[in-house]
Amino acid sequence: MTEQQEPTTGERTPRTAPTKAVTVQKLLSRPKGATLAEIIDATNWLPHSARAFMTGLRKKGHNLFRECRTNGEISWRIER
């Protein structure tokens, strides 16, 4: 360690921005849910990463519903 660096105390600084996981859960909690494209745009994830996250939510016990919107898009929604 150089003289300019201070030792770390193990304390973390709190996040000011929501995580991507929180962002996706908020999108899925909306009454109209979210499409895969909306999730990708909000997180910059690849499609397989967005689908894997939704699979993880199911495994954690969230009820995830697939719905077809009037314009033909498929959306997913968390039922609380």
PDB file of N, CA, C and O in Angstrom, chain B, residues numbered from 101:
ATOM      1  N   MET B 101       0.852  -1.161   0.000  1.00  0.00           N
ATOM      2  CA  MET B 101       0.000   0.000   0.000  1.00  0.00           C
ATOM      3  C   MET B 101       0.907   1.236   0.000  1.00  0.00           C
ATOM      4  O   MET B 101       1.861   1.319   0.773  1.00  0.00           O
ATOM      5  N   THR B 102       0.599   2.170  -0.859  1.00  0.00           N
ATOM      6  CA  THR B 102       1.386   3.399  -0.905  1.00  0.00           C
ATOM      7  C   THR B 102       0.874   4.373   0.142  1.00  0.00           C
ATOM      8  O   THR B 102      -0.191   4.175   0.728  1.00  0.00           O
ATOM      9  N   GLU B 103       1.632   5.410   0.365  1.00  0.00           N
ATOM     10  CA  GLU B 103       1.252   6.396   1.380  1.00  0.00           C
ATOM     11  C   GLU B 103      -0.022   7.145   1.007  1.00  0.00           C
ATOM     12  O   GLU B 103      -0.733   7.628   1.889  1.00  0.00           O
ATOM     13  N   GLN B 104      -0.321   7.249  -0.290  1.00  0.00           N
ATOM     14  CA  GLN B 104      -1.481   8.015  -0.721  1.00  0.00           C
ATOM     15  C   GLN B 104      -2.784   7.250  -0.515  1.00  0.00           C
ATOM     16  O   GLN B 104      -3.843   7.864  -0.393  1.00  0.00           O
ATOM     17  N   GLN B 105      -2.722   5.921  -0.474  1.00  0.00           N
ATOM     18  CA  GLN B 105      -3.928   5.126  -0.307  1.00  0.00           C
ATOM     19  C   GLN B 105      -4.255   5.000   1.173  1.00  0.00           C
ATOM     20  O   GLN B 105      -3.374   4.800   2.010  1.00  0.00           O
ATOM     21  N   GLU B 106      -5.531   5.122   1.471  1.00  0.00           N
ATOM     22  CA  GLU B 106      -5.961   4.946   2.846  1.00  0.00           C
ATOM     23  C   GLU B 106      -6.487   3.524   3.015  1.00  0.00           C
ATOM     24  O   GLU B 106      -7.094   2.982   2.091  1.00  0.00           O
ATOM     25  N   PRO B 107      -6.272   2.923   4.150  1.00  0.00           N
ATOM     26  CA  PRO B 107      -6.784   1.567   4.350  1.00  0.00           C
ATOM     27  C   PRO B 107      -8.311   1.567   4.347  1.00  0.00           C
ATOM     28  O   PRO B 107      -8.948   2.514   4.808  1.00  0.00           O
ATOM     29  N   THR B 108      -8.870   0.508   3.826  1.00  0.00           N
ATOM     30  CA  THR B 108     -10.326   0.404   3.794  1.00  0.00           C
ATOM     31  C   THR B 108     -10.812  -0.165   5.113  1.00  0.00           C
ATOM     32  O   THR B 108     -10.142  -0.989   5.734  1.00  0.00           O
ATOM     33  N   THR B 109     -11.963   0.275   5.524  1.00  0.00           N
ATOM     34  CA  THR B 109     -12.534  -0.183   6.791  1.00  0.00           C
ATOM     35  C   THR B 109     -13.590  -1.249   6.569  1.00  0.00           C
ATOM     36  O   THR B 109     -14.171  -1.751   7.531  1.00  0.00           O
ATOM     37  N   GLY B 110     -13.848  -1.603   5.319  1.00  0.00           N
ATOM     38  CA  GLY B 110     -14.868  -2.595   5.026  1.00  0.00           C
ATOM     39  C   GLY B 110     -16.258  -2.005   4.898  1.00  0.00           C
ATOM     40  O   GLY B 110     -17.216  -2.730   4.629  1.00  0.00           O
ATOM     41  N   GLU B 111     -16.380  -0.712   5.084  1.00  0.00           N
ATOM     42  CA  GLU B 111     -17.688  -0.069   4.952  1.00  0.00           C
ATOM     43  C   GLU B 111     -17.966   0.181   3.483  1.00  0.00           C
ATOM     44  O   GLU B 111     -17.075   0.543   2.716  1.00  0.00           O
ATOM     45  N   ARG B 112     -19.201  -0.018   3.114  1.00  0.00           N
ATOM     46  CA  ARG B 112     -19.614   0.217   1.730  1.00  0.00           C
ATOM     47  C   ARG B 112     -20.413   1.506   1.655  1.00  0.00           C
ATOM     48  O   ARG B 112     -21.134   1.870   2.583  1.00  0.00           O
ATOM     49  N   THR B 113     -20.266   2.175   0.542  1.00  0.00           N
ATOM     50  CA  THR B 113     -21.071   3.371   0.333  1.00  0.00           C
ATOM     51  C   THR B 113     -22.427   2.944  -0.212  1.00  0.00           C
ATOM     52  O   THR B 113     -22.488   2.049  -1.055  1.00  0.00           O
ATOM     53  N   PRO B 114     -23.505   3.551   0.241  1.00  0.00           N
ATOM     54  CA  PRO B 114     -24.831   3.155  -0.239  1.00  0.00           C
ATOM     55  C   PRO B 114     -25.018   3.531  -1.702  1.00  0.00           C
ATOM     56  O   PRO B 114     -24.483   4.531  -2.181  1.00  0.00           O
ATOM     57  N   ARG B 115     -25.786   2.712  -2.392  1.00  0.00           N
ATOM     58  CA  ARG B 115     -26.089   2.988  -3.802  1.00  0.00           C
ATOM     59  C   ARG B 115     -27.077   4.139  -3.886  1.00  0.00           C
ATOM     60  O   ARG B 115     -28.004   4.250  -3.084  1.00  0.00           O
ATOM     61  N   THR B 116     -26.855   4.987  -4.873  1.00  0.00           N
ATOM     62  CA  THR B 116     -27.808   6.078  -5.071  1.00  0.00           C
ATOM     63  C   THR B 116     -28.798   5.722  -6.164  1.00  0.00           C
ATOM     64  O   THR B 116     -29.942   6.175  -6.130  1.00  0.00           O
ATOM     65  N   ALA B 117     -28.383   4.924  -7.126  1.00  0.00           N
ATOM     66  CA  ALA B 117     -29.269   4.520  -8.217  1.00  0.00           C
ATOM     67  C   ALA B 117     -29.788   3.108  -7.938  1.00  0.00           C
ATOM     68  O   ALA B 117     -29.082   2.291  -7.347  1.00  0.00           O
ATOM     69  N   PRO B 118     -31.021   2.822  -8.365  1.00  0.00           N
ATOM     70  CA  PRO B 118     -31.540   1.466  -8.164  1.00  0.00           C
ATOM     71  C   PRO B 118     -30.762   0.457  -9.015  1.00  0.00           C
ATOM     72  O   PRO B 118     -30.246   0.798 -10.080  1.00  0.00           O
ATOM     73  N   THR B 119     -30.685  -0.768  -8.541  1.00  0.00           N
ATOM     74  CA  THR B 119     -30.006  -1.808  -9.300  1.00  0.00           C
ATOM     75  C   THR B 119     -30.866  -2.213 -10.494  1.00  0.00           C
ATOM     76  O   THR B 119     -32.046  -1.870 -10.570  1.00  0.00           O
ATOM     77  N   LYS B 120     -30.266  -2.936 -11.411  1.00  0.00           N
ATOM     78  CA  LYS B 120     -31.020  -3.411 -12.569  1.00  0.00           C
ATOM     79  C   LYS B 120     -32.112  -4.375 -12.136  1.00  0.00           C
ATOM     80  O   LYS B 120     -33.197  -4.389 -12.718  1.00  0.00           O
ATOM     81  N   ALA B 121     -31.835  -5.176 -11.126  1.00  0.00           N
ATOM     82  CA  ALA B 121     -32.835  -6.117 -10.630  1.00  0.00           C
ATOM     83  C   ALA B 121     -34.059  -5.372 -10.095  1.00  0.00           C
ATOM     84  O   ALA B 121     -35.194  -5.768 -10.361  1.00  0.00           O
ATOM     85  N   VAL B 122     -33.833  -4.311  -9.352  1.00  0.00           N
ATOM     86  CA  VAL B 122     -34.949  -3.514  -8.819  1.00  0.00           C
ATOM     87  C   VAL B 122     -35.717  -2.863  -9.966  1.00  0.00           C
ATOM     88  O   VAL B 122     -36.946  -2.805  -9.946  1.00  0.00           O
ATOM     89  N   THR B 123     -34.991  -2.377 -10.957  1.00  0.00           N
ATOM     90  CA  THR B 123     -35.622  -1.752 -12.118  1.00  0.00           C
ATOM     91  C   THR B 123     -36.537  -2.734 -12.835  1.00  0.00           C
ATOM     92  O   THR B 123     -37.666  -2.389 -13.186  1.00  0.00           O
ATOM     93  N   VAL B 124     -36.061  -3.956 -13.056  1.00  0.00           N
ATOM     94  CA  VAL B 124     -36.867  -4.967 -13.756  1.00  0.00           C
ATOM     95  C   VAL B 124     -38.077  -5.357 -12.912  1.00  0.00           C
ATOM     96  O   VAL B 124     -39.175  -5.513 -13.447  1.00  0.00           O
ATOM     97  N   GLN B 125     -37.893  -5.515 -11.617  1.00  0.00           N
ATOM     98  CA  GLN B 125     -39.031  -5.869 -10.769  1.00  0.00           C
ATOM     99  C   GLN B 125     -40.094  -4.771 -10.774  1.00  0.00           C
ATOM    100  O   GLN B 125     -41.287  -5.070 -10.728  1.00  0.00           O
ATOM    101  N   LYS B 126     -39.679  -3.517 -10.830  1.00  0.00           N
ATOM    102  CA  LYS B 126     -40.650  -2.422 -10.919  1.00  0.00           C
ATOM    103  C   LYS B 126     -41.395  -2.468 -12.248  1.00  0.00           C
ATOM    104  O   LYS B 126     -42.607  -2.255 -12.290  1.00  0.00           O
ATOM    105  N   LEU B 127     -40.672  -2.747 -13.337  1.00  0.00           N
ATOM    106  CA  LEU B 127     -41.326  -2.855 -14.643  1.00  0.00           C
ATOM    107  C   LEU B 127     -42.337  -3.995 -14.648  1.00  0.00           C
ATOM    108  O   LEU B 127     -43.446  -3.842 -15.161  1.00  0.00           O
ATOM    109  N   LEU B 128     -41.960  -5.130 -14.080  1.00  0.00           N
ATOM    110  CA  LEU B 128     -42.846  -6.288 -14.076  1.00  0.00           C
ATOM    111  C   LEU B 128     -44.014  -6.117 -13.114  1.00  0.00           C
ATOM    112  O   LEU B 128     -45.024  -6.807 -13.251  1.00  0.00           O
ATOM    113  N   SER B 129     -43.900  -5.222 -12.154  1.00  0.00           N
ATOM    114  CA  SER B 129     -44.963  -4.991 -11.181  1.00  0.00           C
ATOM    115  C   SER B 129     -46.030  -4.025 -11.688  1.00  0.00           C
ATOM    116  O   SER B 129     -47.082  -3.876 -11.067  1.00  0.00           O
ATOM    117  N   ARG B 130     -45.761  -3.376 -12.806  1.00  0.00           N
ATOM    118  CA  ARG B 130     -46.768  -2.458 -13.358  1.00  0.00           C
ATOM    119  C   ARG B 130     -48.009  -3.245 -13.769  1.00  0.00           C
ATOM    120  O   ARG B 130     -47.903  -4.432 -14.080  1.00  0.00           O
ATOM    121  N   PRO B 131     -49.174  -2.618 -13.777  1.00  0.00           N
ATOM    122  CA  PRO B 131     -50.395  -3.325 -14.182  1.00  0.00           C
ATOM    123  C   PRO B 131     -50.303  -3.925 -15.584  1.00  0.00           C
ATOM    124  O   PRO B 131     -50.870  -4.987 -15.844  1.00  0.00           O
ATOM    125  N   LYS B 132     -49.589  -3.247 -16.491  1.00  0.00           N
ATOM    126  CA  LYS B 132     -49.459  -3.778 -17.853  1.00  0.00           C
ATOM    127  C   LYS B 132     -48.226  -4.660 -18.011  1.00  0.00           C
ATOM    128  O   LYS B 132     -48.013  -5.229 -19.082  1.00  0.00           O
ATOM    129  N   GLY B 133     -47.411  -4.784 -16.965  1.00  0.00           N
ATOM    130  CA  GLY B 133     -46.220  -5.614 -17.028  1.00  0.00           C
ATOM    131  C   GLY B 133     -45.149  -4.998 -17.912  1.00  0.00           C
ATOM    132  O   GLY B 133     -45.096  -3.779 -18.075  1.00  0.00           O
ATOM    133  N   ALA B 134     -44.297  -5.840 -18.480  1.00  0.00           N
ATOM    134  CA  ALA B 134     -43.213  -5.367 -19.332  1.00  0.00           C
ATOM    135  C   ALA B 134     -42.928  -6.391 -20.424  1.00  0.00           C
ATOM    136  O   ALA B 134     -43.034  -7.597 -20.202  1.00  0.00           O
ATOM    137  N   THR B 135     -42.570  -5.904 -21.587  1.00  0.00           N
ATOM    138  CA  THR B 135     -42.153  -6.788 -22.667  1.00  0.00           C
ATOM    139  C   THR B 135     -40.656  -7.060 -22.529  1.00  0.00           C
ATOM    140  O   THR B 135     -39.950  -6.375 -21.789  1.00  0.00           O
ATOM    141  N   LEU B 136     -40.196  -8.055 -23.243  1.00  0.00           N
ATOM    142  CA  LEU B 136     -38.764  -8.357 -23.226  1.00  0.00           C
ATOM    143  C   LEU B 136     -37.974  -7.155 -23.741  1.00  0.00           C
ATOM    144  O   LEU B 136     -36.907  -6.843 -23.212  1.00  0.00           O
ATOM    145  N   ALA B 137     -38.486  -6.484 -24.761  1.00  0.00           N
ATOM    146  CA  ALA B 137     -37.806  -5.307 -25.317  1.00  0.00           C
ATOM    147  C   ALA B 137     -37.706  -4.182 -24.288  1.00  0.00           C
ATOM    148  O   ALA B 137     -36.683  -3.502 -24.216  1.00  0.00           O
ATOM    149  N   GLU B 138     -38.754  -3.980 -23.495  1.00  0.00           N
ATOM    150  CA  GLU B 138     -38.727  -2.938 -22.459  1.00  0.00           C
ATOM    151  C   GLU B 138     -37.691  -3.253 -21.382  1.00  0.00           C
ATOM    152  O   GLU B 138     -37.005  -2.358 -20.888  1.00  0.00           O
ATOM    153  N   ILE B 139     -37.585  -4.524 -21.025  1.00  0.00           N
ATOM    154  CA  ILE B 139     -36.600  -4.932 -20.026  1.00  0.00           C
ATOM    155  C   ILE B 139     -35.187  -4.740 -20.569  1.00  0.00           C
ATOM    156  O   ILE B 139     -34.308  -4.247 -19.862  1.00  0.00           O
ATOM    157  N   ILE B 140     -34.973  -5.126 -21.813  1.00  0.00           N
ATOM    158  CA  ILE B 140     -33.657  -4.983 -22.448  1.00  0.00           C
ATOM    159  C   ILE B 140     -33.271  -3.511 -22.532  1.00  0.00           C
ATOM    160  O   ILE B 140     -32.130  -3.153 -22.239  1.00  0.00           O
ATOM    161  N   ASP B 141     -34.206  -2.659 -22.926  1.00  0.00           N
ATOM    162  CA  ASP B 141     -33.925  -1.223 -23.034  1.00  0.00           C
ATOM    163  C   ASP B 141     -33.589  -0.608 -21.679  1.00  0.00           C
ATOM    164  O   ASP B 141     -32.732   0.271 -21.591  1.00  0.00           O
ATOM    165  N   ALA B 142     -34.261  -1.067 -20.623  1.00  0.00           N
ATOM    166  CA  ALA B 142     -34.046  -0.490 -19.290  1.00  0.00           C
ATOM    167  C   ALA B 142     -32.735  -0.938 -18.649  1.00  0.00           C
ATOM    168  O   ALA B 142     -32.173  -0.234 -17.811  1.00  0.00           O
ATOM    169  N   THR B 143     -32.250  -2.119 -19.051  1.00  0.00           N
ATOM    170  CA  THR B 143     -31.085  -2.694 -18.365  1.00  0.00           C
ATOM    171  C   THR B 143     -29.836  -2.829 -19.229  1.00  0.00           C
ATOM    172  O   THR B 143     -28.737  -2.998 -18.702  1.00  0.00           O
ATOM    173  N   ASN B 144     -29.989  -2.757 -20.538  1.00  0.00           N
ATOM    174  CA  ASN B 144     -28.897  -3.036 -21.481  1.00  0.00           C
ATOM    175  C   ASN B 144     -28.435  -4.491 -21.399  1.00  0.00           C
ATOM    176  O   ASN B 144     -27.299  -4.804 -21.756  1.00  0.00           O
ATOM    177  N   TRP B 145     -29.310  -5.377 -20.932  1.00  0.00           N
ATOM    178  CA  TRP B 145     -29.004  -6.807 -20.906  1.00  0.00           C
ATOM    179  C   TRP B 145     -29.259  -7.393 -22.281  1.00  0.00           C
ATOM    180  O   TRP B 145     -29.995  -6.816 -23.081  1.00  0.00           O
ATOM    181  N   LEU B 146     -28.655  -8.532 -22.554  1.00  0.00           N
ATOM    182  CA  LEU B 146     -28.975  -9.313 -23.743  1.00  0.00           C
ATOM    183  C   LEU B 146     -30.264 -10.078 -23.471  1.00  0.00           C
ATOM    184  O   LEU B 146     -30.613 -10.305 -22.312  1.00  0.00           O
ATOM    185  N   PRO B 147     -30.984 -10.481 -24.534  1.00  0.00           N
ATOM    186  CA  PRO B 147     -32.272 -11.166 -24.318  1.00  0.00           C
ATOM    187  C   PRO B 147     -32.170 -12.393 -23.404  1.00  0.00           C
ATOM    188  O   PRO B 147     -33.040 -12.606 -22.561  1.00  0.00           O
ATOM    189  N   HIS B 148     -31.110 -13.203 -23.567  1.00  0.00           N
ATOM    190  CA  HIS B 148     -31.013 -14.402 -22.739  1.00  0.00           C
ATOM    191  C   HIS B 148     -30.796 -14.050 -21.262  1.00  0.00           C
ATOM    192  O   HIS B 148     -31.205 -14.806 -20.381  1.00  0.00           O
ATOM    193  N   SER B 149     -30.163 -12.921 -20.992  1.00  0.00           N
ATOM    194  CA  SER B 149     -29.963 -12.498 -19.604  1.00  0.00           C
ATOM    195  C   SER B 149     -31.285 -12.048 -18.982  1.00  0.00           C
ATOM    196  O   SER B 149     -31.556 -12.343 -17.818  1.00  0.00           O
ATOM    197  N   ALA B 150     -32.099 -11.341 -19.749  1.00  0.00           N
ATOM    198  CA  ALA B 150     -33.399 -10.889 -19.258  1.00  0.00           C
ATOM    199  C   ALA B 150     -34.305 -12.088 -18.972  1.00  0.00           C
ATOM    200  O   ALA B 150     -34.992 -12.118 -17.951  1.00  0.00           O
ATOM    201  N   ARG B 151     -34.307 -13.072 -19.871  1.00  0.00           N
ATOM    202  CA  ARG B 151     -35.125 -14.269 -19.647  1.00  0.00           C
ATOM    203  C   ARG B 151     -34.621 -15.059 -18.441  1.00  0.00           C
ATOM    204  O   ARG B 151     -35.415 -15.586 -17.662  1.00  0.00           O
ATOM    205  N   ALA B 152     -33.308 -15.139 -18.293  1.00  0.00           N
ATOM    206  CA  ALA B 152     -32.733 -15.858 -17.146  1.00  0.00           C
ATOM    207  C   ALA B 152     -33.105 -15.176 -15.834  1.00  0.00           C
ATOM    208  O   ALA B 152     -33.364 -15.854 -14.839  1.00  0.00           O
ATOM    209  N   PHE B 153     -33.136 -13.855 -15.820  1.00  0.00           N
ATOM    210  CA  PHE B 153     -33.537 -13.132 -14.615  1.00  0.00           C
ATOM    211  C   PHE B 153     -34.979 -13.468 -14.252  1.00  0.00           C
ATOM    212  O   PHE B 153     -35.296 -13.671 -13.079  1.00  0.00           O
ATOM    213  N   MET B 154     -35.857 -13.528 -15.259  1.00  0.00           N
ATOM    214  CA  MET B 154     -37.253 -13.865 -14.990  1.00  0.00           C
ATOM    215  C   MET B 154     -37.375 -15.303 -14.483  1.00  0.00           C
ATOM    216  O   MET B 154     -38.214 -15.582 -13.627  1.00  0.00           O
ATOM    217  N   THR B 155     -36.561 -16.206 -14.994  1.00  0.00           N
ATOM    218  CA  THR B 155     -36.538 -17.575 -14.492  1.00  0.00           C
ATOM    219  C   THR B 155     -36.124 -17.588 -13.025  1.00  0.00           C
ATOM    220  O   THR B 155     -36.691 -18.328 -12.222  1.00  0.00           O
ATOM    221  N   GLY B 156     -35.136 -16.769 -12.677  1.00  0.00           N
ATOM    222  CA  GLY B 156     -34.701 -16.663 -11.291  1.00  0.00           C
ATOM    223  C   GLY B 156     -35.816 -16.156 -10.383  1.00  0.00           C
ATOM    224  O   GLY B 156     -35.953 -16.613  -9.249  1.00  0.00           O
ATOM    225  N   LEU B 157     -36.613 -15.211 -10.882  1.00  0.00           N
ATOM    226  CA  LEU B 157     -37.744 -14.714 -10.096  1.00  0.00           C
ATOM    227  C   LEU B 157     -38.747 -15.833  -9.831  1.00  0.00           C
ATOM    228  O   LEU B 157     -39.274 -15.955  -8.725  1.00  0.00           O
ATOM    229  N   ARG B 158     -39.009 -16.656 -10.859  1.00  0.00           N
ATOM    230  CA  ARG B 158     -39.934 -17.780 -10.679  1.00  0.00           C
ATOM    231  C   ARG B 158     -39.410 -18.749  -9.625  1.00  0.00           C
ATOM    232  O   ARG B 158     -40.164 -19.232  -8.780  1.00  0.00           O
ATOM    233  N   LYS B 159     -38.114 -19.025  -9.684  1.00  0.00           N
ATOM    234  CA  LYS B 159     -37.514 -19.955  -8.729  1.00  0.00           C
ATOM    235  C   LYS B 159     -37.549 -19.411  -7.308  1.00  0.00           C
ATOM    236  O   LYS B 159     -37.544 -20.179  -6.346  1.00  0.00           O
ATOM    237  N   LYS B 160     -37.585 -18.103  -7.173  1.00  0.00           N
ATOM    238  CA  LYS B 160     -37.667 -17.474  -5.850  1.00  0.00           C
ATOM    239  C   LYS B 160     -39.102 -17.394  -5.344  1.00  0.00           C
ATOM    240  O   LYS B 160     -39.345 -16.900  -4.243  1.00  0.00           O
ATOM    241  N   GLY B 161     -40.055 -17.876  -6.141  1.00  0.00           N
ATOM    242  CA  GLY B 161     -41.439 -17.938  -5.688  1.00  0.00           C
ATOM    243  C   GLY B 161     -42.360 -16.862  -6.211  1.00  0.00           C
ATOM    244  O   GLY B 161     -43.522 -16.810  -5.807  1.00  0.00           O
ATOM    245  N   HIS B 162     -41.888 -15.999  -7.095  1.00  0.00           N
ATOM    246  CA  HIS B 162     -42.763 -14.974  -7.665  1.00  0.00           C
ATOM    247  C   HIS B 162     -43.669 -15.600  -8.726  1.00  0.00           C
ATOM    248  O   HIS B 162     -43.231 -16.444  -9.507  1.00  0.00           O
ATOM    249  N   ASN B 163     -44.918 -15.185  -8.746  1.00  0.00           N
ATOM    250  CA  ASN B 163     -45.842 -15.632  -9.781  1.00  0.00           C
ATOM    251  C   ASN B 163     -45.709 -14.701 -10.972  1.00  0.00           C
ATOM    252  O   ASN B 163     -46.081 -13.530 -10.899  1.00  0.00           O
ATOM    253  N   LEU B 164     -45.180 -15.220 -12.062  1.00  0.00           N
ATOM    254  CA  LEU B 164     -44.934 -14.429 -13.263  1.00  0.00           C
ATOM    255  C   LEU B 164     -45.926 -14.868 -14.331  1.00  0.00           C
ATOM    256  O   LEU B 164     -45.942 -16.029 -14.739  1.00  0.00           O
ATOM    257  N   PHE B 165     -46.754 -13.925 -14.781  1.00  0.00           N
ATOM    258  CA  PHE B 165     -47.787 -14.231 -15.759  1.00  0.00           C
ATOM    259  C   PHE B 165     -47.411 -13.689 -17.129  1.00  0.00           C
ATOM    260  O   PHE B 165     -46.912 -12.571 -17.257  1.00  0.00           O
ATOM    261  N   ARG B 166     -47.656 -14.489 -18.134  1.00  0.00           N
ATOM    262  CA  ARG B 166     -47.405 -14.103 -19.525  1.00  0.00           C
ATOM    263  C   ARG B 166     -48.739 -13.690 -20.128  1.00  0.00           C
ATOM    264  O   ARG B 166     -49.725 -14.422 -20.043  1.00  0.00           O
ATOM    265  N   GLU B 167     -48.760 -12.501 -20.741  1.00  0.00           N
ATOM    266  CA  GLU B 167     -49.989 -11.983 -21.322  1.00  0.00           C
ATOM    267  C   GLU B 167     -49.717 -11.442 -22.717  1.00  0.00           C
ATOM    268  O   GLU B 167     -48.601 -11.033 -23.036  1.00  0.00           O
ATOM    269  N   CYS B 168     -50.742 -11.448 -23.528  1.00  0.00           N
ATOM    270  CA  CYS B 168     -50.643 -10.875 -24.870  1.00  0.00           C
ATOM    271  C   CYS B 168     -51.358  -9.525 -24.860  1.00  0.00           C
ATOM    272  O   CYS B 168     -52.532  -9.434 -24.502  1.00  0.00           O
ATOM    273  N   ARG B 169     -50.638  -8.487 -25.254  1.00  0.00           N
ATOM    274  CA  ARG B 169     -51.231  -7.145 -25.319  1.00  0.00           C
ATOM    275  C   ARG B 169     -52.094  -7.028 -26.569  1.00  0.00           C
ATOM    276  O   ARG B 169     -52.040  -7.883 -27.453  1.00  0.00           O
ATOM    277  N   THR B 170     -52.884  -5.971 -26.635  1.00  0.00           N
ATOM    278  CA  THR B 170     -53.787  -5.785 -27.772  1.00  0.00           C
ATOM    279  C   THR B 170     -53.028  -5.605 -29.087  1.00  0.00           C
ATOM    280  O   THR B 170     -53.563  -5.901 -30.156  1.00  0.00           O
ATOM    281  N   ASN B 171     -51.777  -5.117 -29.015  1.00  0.00           N
ATOM    282  CA  ASN B 171     -50.997  -4.935 -30.243  1.00  0.00           C
ATOM    283  C   ASN B 171     -50.223  -6.196 -30.627  1.00  0.00           C
ATOM    284  O   ASN B 171     -49.454  -6.186 -31.587  1.00  0.00           O
ATOM    285  N   GLY B 172     -50.426  -7.278 -29.880  1.00  0.00           N
ATOM    286  CA  GLY B 172     -49.798  -8.548 -30.209  1.00  0.00           C
ATOM    287  C   GLY B 172     -48.490  -8.820 -29.476  1.00  0.00           C
ATOM    288  O   GLY B 172     -47.950  -9.922 -29.577  1.00  0.00           O
ATOM    289  N   GLU B 173     -47.971  -7.843 -28.744  1.00  0.00           N
ATOM    290  CA  GLU B 173     -46.729  -8.058 -27.997  1.00  0.00           C
ATOM    291  C   GLU B 173     -46.990  -8.935 -26.780  1.00  0.00           C
ATOM    292  O   GLU B 173     -48.066  -8.894 -26.182  1.00  0.00           O
ATOM    293  N   ILE B 174     -45.992  -9.724 -26.429  1.00  0.00           N
ATOM    294  CA  ILE B 174     -46.072 -10.548 -25.239  1.00  0.00           C
ATOM    295  C   ILE B 174     -45.461  -9.772 -24.078  1.00  0.00           C
ATOM    296  O   ILE B 174     -44.372  -9.212 -24.205  1.00  0.00           O
ATOM    297  N   SER B 175     -46.157  -9.738 -22.955  1.00  0.00           N
ATOM    298  CA  SER B 175     -45.636  -9.061 -21.778  1.00  0.00           C
ATOM    299  C   SER B 175     -45.692 -10.023 -20.592  1.00  0.00           C
ATOM    300  O   SER B 175     -46.482 -10.966 -20.569  1.00  0.00           O
ATOM    301  N   TRP B 176     -44.843  -9.761 -19.621  1.00  0.00           N
ATOM    302  CA  TRP B 176     -44.808 -10.522 -18.382  1.00  0.00           C
ATOM    303  C   TRP B 176     -45.136  -9.598 -17.234  1.00  0.00           C
ATOM    304  O   TRP B 176     -44.812  -8.411 -17.264  1.00  0.00           O
ATOM    305  N   ARG B 177     -45.786 -10.150 -16.215  1.00  0.00           N
ATOM    306  CA  ARG B 177     -46.230  -9.347 -15.087  1.00  0.00           C
ATOM    307  C   ARG B 177     -46.107 -10.166 -13.817  1.00  0.00           C
ATOM    308  O   ARG B 177     -46.428 -11.354 -13.800  1.00  0.00           O
ATOM    309  N   ILE B 178     -45.636  -9.517 -12.741  1.00  0.00           N
ATOM    310  CA  ILE B 178     -45.578 -10.157 -11.431  1.00  0.00           C
ATOM    311  C   ILE B 178     -46.889  -9.870 -10.730  1.00  0.00           C
ATOM    312  O   ILE B 178     -47.295  -8.717 -10.586  1.00  0.00           O
ATOM    313  N   GLU B 179     -47.546 -10.933 -10.295  1.00  0.00           N
ATOM    314  CA  GLU B 179     -48.775 -10.789  -9.529  1.00  0.00           C
ATOM    315  C   GLU B 179     -48.412 -10.772  -8.059  1.00  0.00           C
ATOM    316  O   GLU B 179     -47.809 -11.722  -7.560  1.00  0.00           O
ATOM    317  N   ARG B 180     -48.763  -9.725  -7.370  1.00  0.00           N
ATOM    318  CA  ARG B 180     -48.431  -9.598  -5.942  1.00  0.00           C
ATOM    319  C   ARG B 180     -49.624  -9.886  -5.097  1.00  0.00           C
ATOM    320  O   ARG B 180     -49.540  -9.829  -3.871  1.00  0.00           O
TER     321      ARG B 180
END
